[in-house]
Amino acid sequence: MRTTARSHLNQPTNLAFNIRSKHQNYNSLGGHLAQRLVQIGVSDVFSVPGDFNLVLLDDLVAEPQLNLIADGYARSRGVGACVVTFTVGGLSVMNAIAGAYSEDLPVICIVGGPNSNDYGANNSILHHSIGLADFSQELKCFQQITCQQVVVNNLDNAQEQIDGAIAAALDVEKPKPVYISISCNLPGLSHPSFLRNPLPFTLPVRH
């Protein structure tokens, strides 16, 4: 599925990169991430919807036309992004992410993760897991094929985590894929930090 992020430049400054959303909640976590993607030039996000990323996809305009081609998008546009669901989706895109890593391509892999309330000492086995009560199994896999990994399960530092990961992906010296996991209950929630000015992201030059 291809989803389209659209920028409306005639809006006030804090809405300059607003994403069409049925919620119109521009300072939500999902809205913040979508705005950041638009700011770095990502107009299309390639996604396989799942129950853990459906709310996150509310902040994008769905166009069910294409499969996951974020690698090729990064080659042609300078940066690409994909959105998948926890484990069953994440493990499915590892070949493409590994290829992007070897080719120094900045692909932002966004995963709709477990509910933030499910993290802790009493983790239960989820239907998306590999049969272990350990939510870090997918993260451990991506540590080998991404330059930075963040698990967003708290609003207080979500903005810093997301912006830091995007900046790492766009490193001028060596762009690489990054992994961003976002708890499925957070994308629709707001936080004051999501209204901060954009960071000076710079697209790497492809040769």
Residue pairs with C-beta under 8 A, 6 or more apart in sequence:
1 46
1 47
1 48
1 49
1 62
1 63
1 64
1 65
1 66
2 44
2 45
2 46
2 47
2 63
2 64
2 65
2 66
3 44
3 45
3 46
3 47
3 57
3 60
3 61
3 62
3 63
3 83
4 43
4 44
4 45
4 60
4 61
4 63
5 19
5 34
5 37
5 38
5 42
5 43
5 44
5 45
5 60
5 61
6 19
6 20
6 38
6 43
6 61
7 16
7 17
7 18
7 38
7 43
8 15
8 16
8 17
8 18
9 16
11 18
14 26
14 27
14 195
15 26
17 35
17 38
17 39
17 198
18 26
18 31
18 35
19 26
19 31
19 34
19 35
19 38
19 59
19 60
19 61
20 60
20 61
21 30
21 31
21 34
21 58
21 59
22 58
23 58
23 59
23 188
25 31
25 188
25 190
26 35
27 190
27 191
27 192
27 194
27 195
28 59
28 187
28 188
28 189
28 190
28 194
29 152
29 155
29 158
29 182
29 186
29 187
29 188
29 189
29 190
29 191
29 194
30 55
30 56
30 58
30 59
30 182
30 187
30 188
31 59
31 194
32 158
32 159
32 162
32 194
33 56
33 59
33 110
33 162
33 180
33 182
33 187
34 59
34 60
35 198
36 162
36 163
36 166
36 198
36 201
37 45
37 81
37 108
39 198
39 201
40 79
40 166
40 170
40 201
40 203
41 77
41 78
41 79
41 203
42 77
42 79
42 80
42 81
42 108
44 73
45 60
45 70
45 81
45 82
45 83
45 110
46 66
46 67
46 68
46 69
46 70
46 73
46 80
46 81
46 82
46 83
47 53
47 57
47 60
47 68
47 82
47 83
47 84
48 68
48 83
48 84
48 85
48 89
48 92
49 57
49 85
50 84
50 85
50 86
50 88
50 89
50 112
50 128
51 85
51 184
52 85
52 86
52 111
52 112
52 113
52 114
52 128
52 184
53 83
53 84
53 85
53 86
53 89
53 110
53 111
53 112
53 184
54 112
54 184
55 112
55 184
55 185
55 187
55 188
56 83
56 110
56 112
56 182
56 184
56 187
57 83
58 187
58 188
59 187
60 83
68 82
68 84
68 93
68 96
70 80
70 81
70 82
70 96
70 100
70 107
70 109
71 80
71 96
71 99
71 100
71 103
71 105
71 107
72 80
73 80
73 81
74 80
74 100
74 105
74 106
74 107
75 103
75 105
75 206
78 106
78 203
78 204
78 206
79 106
79 107
79 108
79 169
79 170
79 175
79 203
79 204
80 100
80 105
80 106
80 107
80 108
81 107
81 108
81 109
81 110
82 93
82 96
82 107
82 108
82 109
82 110
83 110
83 111
83 112
84 90
84 92
84 93
84 109
84 110
84 111
84 112
85 111
85 112
85 128
86 111
86 112
86 113
86 114
86 126
86 128
86 129
86 138
86 181
86 184
87 126
87 128
87 129
87 130
87 137
87 138
88 128
89 111
89 112
90 109
90 111
90 138
90 141
90 142
91 138
91 141
93 109
94 141
94 142
94 145
96 107
97 107
97 109
97 142
97 145
97 146
97 177
97 179
98 145
99 105
100 106
100 107
100 176
100 177
101 145
101 146
101 147
101 176
101 177
104 174
104 175
104 176
105 175
105 176
105 177
106 169
106 170
106 171
106 175
106 176
106 177
106 178
106 204
107 169
107 177
107 178
108 165
108 166
108 169
108 177
108 178
108 180
109 142
109 146
109 177
109 178
109 179
109 180
110 180
110 181
110 182
111 138
111 179
111 180
111 181
111 182
112 181
112 182
112 184
113 135
113 151
113 152
113 153
113 181
113 182
113 183
113 184
114 126
114 128
114 135
114 183
114 184
115 183
115 184
115 185
116 153
116 154
116 183
116 185
116 186
117 185
118 124
118 126
118 135
119 135
119 153
119 183
123 133
123 134
123 135
124 133
125 131
125 132
125 133
126 135
129 135
129 137
130 137
138 181
139 149
139 151
139 179
139 181
142 149
142 179
143 149
145 177
146 176
146 177
146 178
146 179
147 168
147 169
147 171
147 174
147 176
147 177
147 178
148 164
148 165
148 168
148 169
148 176
148 178
148 179
149 165
149 178
149 179
149 180
149 181
150 161
150 162
150 164
150 165
150 178
150 179
150 180
150 181
151 181
152 158
152 161
152 162
152 180
152 181
152 182
152 183
152 186
153 183
153 186
155 186
155 189
155 191
156 191
156 193
158 182
158 186
158 191
158 193
158 194
159 191
159 193
159 194
159 196
160 193
161 180
162 180
163 199
165 178
165 179
165 180
166 178
166 199
166 201
167 199
167 201
168 176
168 178
169 175
169 176
169 177
169 178
170 201
170 202
170 203
170 204
171 204
172 202
172 204
172 205
175 204
